[in-house]
Amino acid sequence: MTHMMETLWTLTAIFIGLLSATISLFILKKQQSGKDYSGILFRVKTWWGMFVVFCFATLFNPVVSLLSLMVLCFFSLKEYFSMIKTRKSDRRIFLWAYLSIPVQFYWIYIGWYGMFIVFIPVYVFLFLPLPRIIRKGTLGFLRSVSFTQWGLMLMVFGLSHLAYYQFASPAFGSNLVLFLIVLTQINDVFHYLISLYIGRKKVVPSANPYITWEGFLGALLMTTGVSYLLYPYLTPFGLPFGILSGVIIGVAGFIGSLTISVLKRDLLINDKQKFETLKGSYLNRVDSLTYTSPIFFHIIRYFFDFM
């Protein structure tokens, strides 16, 4: 009951924060009609969508959260595939990639950690090329298979860890998911804002102008600070790991955003129209989670018995 109350208080605080941000942005937009707030407004809208998804992931029965996160993986993978220039011969391999999602989540449901951890990196990696090989020739084989496997690793394997927290640790799992998501989103928000207003030294200017070293350092400090404030309420960690959690999530989130930005730029390098369309996609909101979720999970599992 105590853990549930802490979760409810945290979700209430997030709701109030999102509501305040939404109202403030609409007021600013009316008062300063000459300025473009579309980028920040779209981010707030997508955060609302993610807030609903993760309410299901933390408040309800683990099976309900499992299904909601499976849907999130499906749409993230779908958006990833929409960036790839495909041939008819690629459609069969995409279908098999989609079919691997419920199988991956089935391993979570039955609590088979060994298969969960090797299914996509080993079995899918080895056998996914077969539908592409049979009667489809060799043209573009490596490109379509490697892109598909990359998408599965990030959008399914990485994100599916969010669902395993509750099955690995029924006592602390839901709060750990909430703790991870809050810190990851805070890291993204402060990185974006600091890079937008005071960022000068761009990390990869050709891929994403909003990823700067100033944003990385500022977001890392803020994420670590928020981790220090939240860890007593949402985690069973002591002070050292409570602070270290913010550092781990800040660094992993930065690498995730950086990787997805470069990946998108590479895939859409000759398609500016689609690149602009996908700027506001949900893929942009979960890019950090594809890294923070598995990295944080395995570090906890290594150092603590409750996982």
TALIN-V781784 format. One record per residue. N is the residue number from 0. RES is the residue in one small letter. SS is DSSP state (H for helix, E for strand, L for the rest). NEAR is the number of other C-alpha atoms within 10 Angstrom. D_CENTER is the distance of its C-alpha to the mean C-alpha in Angstrom with 1 decimal. Layout:
# TALIN-V781784
[[N | RES | SS | NEAR | D_CENTER] [N | RES | SS | NEAR | D_CENTER]]
This chain:
# TALIN-V781784
[[0 | m | L | 6 | 28.3] [1 | t | H | 8 | 27.6] [2 | h | H | 15 | 23.9] [3 | m | H | 15 | 23.6] [4 | m | H | 11 | 25.4] [5 | e | H | 14 | 23.1] [6 | t | H | 22 | 20.1] [7 | l | H | 16 | 22.0] [8 | w | H | 13 | 23.0] [9 | t | H | 19 | 19.5] [10 | l | H | 19 | 18.3] [11 | t | H | 12 | 21.6] [12 | a | H | 12 | 21.0] [13 | i | H | 15 | 17.6] [14 | f | H | 15 | 19.5] [15 | i | H | 12 | 22.3] [16 | g | H | 11 | 20.2] [17 | l | H | 17 | 18.6] [18 | l | H | 14 | 22.0] [19 | s | H | 11 | 23.7] [20 | a | H | 15 | 21.4] [21 | t | H | 17 | 22.0] [22 | i | H | 11 | 25.7] [23 | s | H | 11 | 26.0] [24 | l | H | 17 | 24.5] [25 | f | H | 13 | 26.8] [26 | i | H | 12 | 29.7] [27 | l | H | 13 | 29.0] [28 | k | H | 16 | 28.7] [29 | k | H | 10 | 32.1] [30 | q | H | 10 | 33.7] [31 | q | L | 11 | 32.5] [32 | s | L | 10 | 32.5] [33 | g | L | 8 | 32.9] [34 | k | L | 10 | 29.5] [35 | d | L | 10 | 26.4] [36 | y | L | 14 | 23.7] [37 | s | H | 12 | 21.9] [38 | g | H | 10 | 18.8] [39 | i | H | 16 | 18.3] [40 | l | H | 16 | 19.4] [41 | f | H | 14 | 16.9] [42 | r | H | 17 | 14.0] [43 | v | H | 18 | 15.7] [44 | k | H | 14 | 16.1] [45 | t | H | 15 | 12.5] [46 | w | H | 16 | 11.9] [47 | w | H | 17 | 14.7] [48 | g | H | 12 | 13.3] [49 | m | H | 17 | 10.1] [50 | f | H | 18 | 12.8] [51 | v | H | 12 | 14.8] [52 | v | H | 16 | 12.2] [53 | f | H | 22 | 11.6] [54 | c | H | 17 | 15.3] [55 | f | H | 19 | 15.9] [56 | a | H | 25 | 13.7] [57 | t | H | 23 | 15.7] [58 | l | H | 17 | 19.1] [59 | f | L | 13 | 20.3] [60 | n | L | 11 | 21.5] [61 | p | H | 21 | 19.1] [62 | v | H | 16 | 19.9] [63 | v | H | 14 | 18.9] [64 | s | H | 22 | 15.4] [65 | l | H | 24 | 15.3] [66 | l | H | 16 | 16.3] [67 | s | H | 19 | 13.9] [68 | l | H | 23 | 10.8] [69 | m | H | 21 | 12.8] [70 | v | H | 15 | 13.2] [71 | l | H | 22 | 9.5] [72 | c | H | 25 | 9.4] [73 | f | H | 20 | 12.7] [74 | f | H | 15 | 12.0] [75 | s | H | 25 | 9.1] [76 | l | H | 23 | 11.6] [77 | k | H | 16 | 14.4] [78 | e | H | 17 | 13.2] [79 | y | H | 24 | 12.8] [80 | f | H | 15 | 16.3] [81 | s | H | 13 | 17.7] [82 | m | L | 18 | 17.5] [83 | i | L | 16 | 19.7] [84 | k | L | 11 | 23.4] [85 | t | L | 14 | 24.6] [86 | r | L | 9 | 28.0] [87 | k | H | 7 | 29.5] [88 | s | H | 19 | 29.3] [89 | d | H | 19 | 25.4] [90 | r | H | 14 | 25.2] [91 | r | H | 13 | 26.2] [92 | i | H | 20 | 23.6] [93 | f | H | 22 | 20.8] [94 | l | H | 11 | 22.4] [95 | w | H | 16 | 22.3] [96 | a | H | 20 | 18.7] [97 | y | H | 16 | 18.0] [98 | l | H | 12 | 20.5] [99 | s | H | 18 | 18.8] [100 | i | H | 21 | 15.9] [101 | p | H | 16 | 18.4] [102 | v | H | 14 | 20.0] [103 | q | H | 20 | 17.0] [104 | f | H | 22 | 16.6] [105 | y | H | 15 | 20.3] [106 | w | H | 17 | 20.3] [107 | i | H | 25 | 18.1] [108 | y | H | 17 | 20.5] [109 | i | L | 10 | 23.6] [110 | g | L | 14 | 22.2] [111 | w | L | 13 | 22.9] [112 | y | H | 15 | 20.8] [113 | g | H | 10 | 22.7] [114 | m | H | 15 | 22.0] [115 | f | H | 22 | 18.3] [116 | i | H | 15 | 17.9] [117 | v | H | 14 | 20.2] [118 | f | H | 18 | 19.9] [119 | i | H | 23 | 17.5] [120 | p | H | 15 | 18.3] [121 | v | H | 11 | 22.0] [122 | y | H | 11 | 23.3] [123 | v | H | 17 | 21.2] [124 | f | H | 18 | 21.4] [125 | l | H | 12 | 25.2] [126 | f | H | 10 | 26.0] [127 | l | L | 19 | 23.7] [128 | p | H | 19 | 26.1] [129 | l | H | 13 | 29.0] [130 | p | H | 17 | 28.5] [131 | r | H | 22 | 28.3] [132 | i | H | 15 | 31.4] [133 | i | L | 10 | 33.7] [134 | r | L | 9 | 35.9] [135 | k | L | 15 | 33.4] [136 | g | L | 10 | 34.8] [137 | t | L | 10 | 33.4] [138 | l | L | 10 | 32.6] [139 | g | L | 14 | 29.0] [140 | f | H | 15 | 28.2] [141 | l | H | 12 | 26.3] [142 | r | H | 12 | 24.2] [143 | s | H | 21 | 23.1] [144 | v | H | 20 | 22.5] [145 | s | H | 13 | 20.6] [146 | f | H | 15 | 18.3] [147 | t | H | 23 | 17.7] [148 | q | H | 21 | 17.2] [149 | w | H | 16 | 14.6] [150 | g | H | 20 | 12.6] [151 | l | H | 26 | 13.1] [152 | m | H | 18 | 12.1] [153 | l | H | 23 | 8.7] [154 | m | H | 27 | 7.9] [155 | v | H | 27 | 10.1] [156 | f | H | 25 | 11.1] [157 | g | H | 20 | 7.9] [158 | l | H | 26 | 6.2] [159 | s | H | 25 | 9.9] [160 | h | H | 26 | 10.3] [161 | l | H | 29 | 9.2] [162 | a | H | 26 | 12.3] [163 | y | H | 27 | 14.5] [164 | y | H | 24 | 14.6] [165 | q | H | 25 | 17.1] [166 | f | H | 22 | 19.1] [167 | a | H | 19 | 19.4] [168 | s | L | 15 | 20.5] [169 | p | L | 14 | 21.8] [170 | a | L | 15 | 23.2] [171 | f | L | 19 | 20.2] [172 | g | H | 23 | 17.1] [173 | s | H | 30 | 16.3] [174 | n | H | 27 | 16.9] [175 | l | H | 23 | 14.8] [176 | v | H | 23 | 11.7] [177 | l | H | 22 | 12.8] [178 | f | H | 22 | 13.6] [179 | l | H | 23 | 10.3] [180 | i | H | 22 | 8.4] [181 | v | H | 20 | 11.5] [182 | l | H | 25 | 11.7] [183 | t | H | 28 | 8.3] [184 | q | H | 20 | 9.1] [185 | i | H | 18 | 12.7] [186 | n | H | 28 | 12.0] [187 | d | H | 25 | 10.6] [188 | v | H | 17 | 13.5] [189 | f | H | 20 | 16.1] [190 | h | H | 28 | 15.2] [191 | y | H | 20 | 15.6] [192 | l | H | 16 | 18.7] [193 | i | H | 21 | 20.4] [194 | s | H | 23 | 19.9] [195 | l | H | 15 | 21.3] [196 | y | H | 10 | 24.3] [197 | i | L | 11 | 25.4] [198 | g | L | 20 | 23.4] [199 | r | L | 16 | 25.9] [200 | k | L | 14 | 24.9] [201 | k | E | 17 | 22.3] [202 | v | L | 17 | 20.4] [203 | v | L | 15 | 20.1] [204 | p | L | 12 | 22.1] [205 | s | L | 10 | 22.3] [206 | a | L | 19 | 18.6] [207 | n | L | 17 | 17.3] [208 | p | L | 17 | 19.9] [209 | y | L | 20 | 17.6] [210 | i | L | 26 | 16.6] [211 | t | E | 24 | 19.6] [212 | w | H | 18 | 20.9] [213 | e | H | 18 | 22.0] [214 | g | H | 29 | 18.6] [215 | f | H | 25 | 17.2] [216 | l | H | 17 | 20.1] [217 | g | H | 19 | 20.3] [218 | a | H | 29 | 16.6] [219 | l | H | 25 | 17.1] [220 | l | H | 17 | 20.3] [221 | m | H | 20 | 19.0] [222 | t | H | 29 | 16.0] [223 | t | H | 22 | 18.6] [224 | g | H | 16 | 21.0] [225 | v | H | 19 | 18.9] [226 | s | H | 24 | 18.1] [227 | y | H | 18 | 21.9] [228 | l | H | 13 | 22.5] [229 | l | H | 17 | 20.1] [230 | y | H | 21 | 20.4] [231 | p | H | 13 | 24.0] [232 | y | H | 17 | 22.9] [233 | l | H | 23 | 19.7] [234 | t | L | 19 | 20.2] [235 | p | L | 16 | 23.2] [236 | f | L | 15 | 22.9] [237 | g | L | 10 | 25.8] [238 | l | H | 12 | 25.9] [239 | p | H | 9 | 25.2] [240 | f | H | 18 | 22.0] [241 | g | H | 21 | 21.0] [242 | i | H | 20 | 21.3] [243 | l | H | 14 | 19.9] [244 | s | H | 23 | 16.6] [245 | g | H | 27 | 16.0] [246 | v | H | 21 | 17.0] [247 | i | H | 18 | 14.7] [248 | i | H | 28 | 11.5] [249 | g | H | 30 | 12.9] [250 | v | H | 20 | 13.8] [251 | a | H | 22 | 10.8] [252 | g | H | 30 | 8.6] [253 | f | H | 25 | 11.5] [254 | i | H | 18 | 11.7] [255 | g | H | 19 | 8.2] [256 | s | H | 22 | 9.1] [257 | l | H | 18 | 12.5] [258 | t | H | 16 | 12.1] [259 | i | H | 21 | 10.3] [260 | s | H | 20 | 13.0] [261 | v | H | 16 | 15.7] [262 | l | H | 17 | 14.8] [263 | k | H | 20 | 14.9] [264 | r | H | 18 | 18.1] [265 | d | H | 13 | 19.6] [266 | l | H | 16 | 19.1] [267 | l | L | 18 | 20.3] [268 | i | L | 12 | 22.9] [269 | n | L | 10 | 25.8] [270 | d | L | 12 | 24.3] [271 | k | H | 11 | 24.1] [272 | q | H | 9 | 24.2] [273 | k | H | 13 | 21.1] [274 | f | H | 16 | 19.3] [275 | e | H | 11 | 20.2] [276 | t | H | 9 | 19.3] [277 | l | H | 18 | 15.7] [278 | k | H | 14 | 15.3] [279 | g | H | 17 | 14.4] [280 | s | L | 16 | 12.2] [281 | y | L | 18 | 9.2] [282 | l | H | 22 | 7.8] [283 | n | H | 17 | 8.3] [284 | r | H | 19 | 6.4] [285 | v | H | 26 | 2.8] [286 | d | L | 26 | 4.5] [287 | s | L | 28 | 4.7] [288 | l | H | 26 | 2.5] [289 | t | H | 27 | 4.3] [290 | y | H | 24 | 7.0] [291 | t | H | 28 | 7.4] [292 | s | H | 26 | 7.3] [293 | p | H | 21 | 10.0] [294 | i | H | 18 | 11.8] [295 | f | H | 18 | 12.4] [296 | f | H | 19 | 13.4] [297 | h | H | 13 | 15.9] [298 | i | H | 12 | 17.3] [299 | i | H | 16 | 18.0] [300 | r | H | 15 | 19.5] [301 | y | H | 9 | 21.7] [302 | f | H | 10 | 23.1] [303 | f | L | 11 | 23.4] [304 | d | L | 8 | 25.4] [305 | f | L | 13 | 23.8] [306 | m | L | 19 | 20.9]]
